[in-house]
């Protein structure tokens, strides 16, 4: 009879071992193990506590509500996490305390460490209120069960870690700003992240399984990965070196994006190619920066060379020993030298302001500013510089004061008036006008010049950008004036914009917020000339 029981016990052990080792979900494995142990030993209460750093924590239980697990963890903390440090008396004392806490009249308690090699994974504990003493064979069966359970738990934990790492890797690939594409050895697409979809215009669901060269098309074609790989002699390259190619990626909609792509091989232990991992970087900003740098060098070298050449030429003229200059001629030459030196100083100041702006160090000194009076000063400065233009100042009476930096705001107005003169070479009226709204004041500089094409009206406020008409006419300038003007206006909390029709002139406007509580207008109003003046 006893022999039949042991046969049934071993058959049962084999059955549950197959069941738990077929599972890879850790929580499911733990539930199977604890329920099987309780059923096999006719236990009233059973639980599994996994080792978490330097303590045990219950992860599955039979006959024990989950609400009480945390309290029981405190009793388990009395057991060392290293089995070699366990003493029989110490383990029995802890089990007795747990039984009392559970209010279980346990006749027997079993504590089985779940070991894989020398690694302790956790502890399986079963309490039962009746039963005969365990024989040597019973203990062998329980030990075998504990070993199989430990292996199942170990495998489930590894699978869980692998699944977690896989999700983490997928999240990293999806979140990266660069495009990521993973290919099999036959160059079929296996992974295609969001950045790659944004660059190409293809969705991941549309490209998975398709050949690389049908989706990632570069111009020139000779820069494609397939050809680059063929030219390199195929994988693996010397030292597992990656392949780098550059070109214009042809988007699905026909557009182009400048990219640089690094293809790296993933090899197995035998050196066989498993995957090709491509990282696609959008090079648009880098190309723009290179073009900006080239433009900067070209413009600055030209703008510096012109005044320096003029200053040197006239200084050399004054030094000629074979010529005698009367006082009037000397004054004229000195005036030209002074004018070019001022131009050079202005260029240097603009460059310094642009640098300060990029560094976030463009400081403003706010005081009360009368923009109508400031406009008059700017007009008076420019009227002697042109005999083809009528410069008119048109502001309403009692134009309100605003808070601002007068020097910087004068710089904005001077730039707009200077541009109006330069880009209306046939002359005409240049009007500086102002108007008031409940929340802001608006200043507009209008000319009758060559105008700006619609497609360029947003870009003219970019650093170093110059309109095509200006370039065609070789109009001097660095492309910094409007860039600085926008930065100054925005630093005042305002905005700047242009309205223009090619061949009919342009109107540049900027707004500055009025002080709070000034909608009534009384506190900051004061008489203003409001006159029109012309050269």
Secondary structure, DSSP 8 states (H G I E B T S, - for coil): -HHHHHHHHHHHHHHHHHHHHT---HHHHHHHHHHHHHHHTT-SEEEEEEEETTEEEEEEEESS-GGGHHHHHHHHTTS-SSGGG--HHHHHHHHHHHHHHHT---SEEEEEEEEETTEEEEEEEEEESS-----HHHHHHHHHHHHHHHHHHHHHHHHHHHHHHHHHHHHHHHH-SSEEEEEETT-BEEEE-HHHHHHHS--HHHHTTSBHHHH--EESGGGSHHHHHHHHTSSS-GGG--EEEEEEEE-TTS-EEEEEEEEEEEE-TTS-EEEEEEEEEE-HHHHHHHHHHHHHHHHHHHHHHHHHHHHHHHHHHHH-TT----HHHHHHHHHHHHHHHHHHHHHHHHHHHHHHHHHT------EEE-HHHHHHHHHHHHHTT-SSEEEEEE--TT---EEE-HHHHHHHHHHHHHHHHHT-TT-EEEEEEEEE-SSEEEEEEE--SS---GGGTTGGGSTT---HHHHHTT----S-HHHHHHHHHHHTT-EEEEEEETTTEEEEEEEEE--TT-TT-TTT-----------
